[in-house]
Amino acid sequence: MKILESERLYLREFDENDIDEISKTYSDEDVMRYIGKGGAVDIEQSKKMISAFMKNYIEIGFGLWAVIEKESNSLIGHCGFNILKGISETEIAYLYSKSSWGKGYATEIGIATLNYGFERLDLTRVIALAYPENTASQNVIRKLGMKHECEREFFGINFLVYSKET
């Protein structure tokens, strides 16, 4: 079932059938460099991640969703929302396979996801986190209309924090 769609992409819930395909992306060191604490994950960790996403759909009504390229019907990454533990902030998060980089996908589906969060999930504030050296992600975040707010430590790493409110 489609959660939302943009011109070239749509989001849907992950299921267990996606683990092998998404684990190819999650096992890529370049893709995972700026995700969480950084670093590729193996198939077992991928299973745990997908399981956690699926649990969030049930418990909070949203989470990180599978990003599907319409033309090829390929799973190319994830995009959606996390609740950051300890601060109860809603974060927009995204990740794409290396072959999908540079095509404007992050901005395209990111805008649609933010709009969905504000209009359908009744979110009033969303934040985004970026490593200071991850200028590509910072550029996407600014294109989403988010403004730099501060620096904050998560997982022992200083992140740039951006926000957008309704």
KAFEN-V714342 format. One record per run of one state. SS is the DSSP state (alpha for helix, beta for strand, coil for the rest). FROM is the first residue (numbers start at 1). LEN is the number of residues. Records with the same first field share a line. If there is no record, write none. Layout:
# KAFEN-V714342
SS = FROM-LEN / FROM-LEN
This chain:
# KAFEN-V714342
coil = 1-1 / 6-3 / 13-3 / 27-2 / 33-10 / 60-4 / 70-4 / 85-4 / 97-1 / 101-4 / 120-5 / 132-3 / 144-3 / 155-2 / 166-1
beta = 2-4 / 9-4 / 64-6 / 74-11 / 89-8 / 125-7 / 147-8 / 157-9
alpha = 16-11 / 29-4 / 43-17 / 98-3 / 105-15 / 135-9
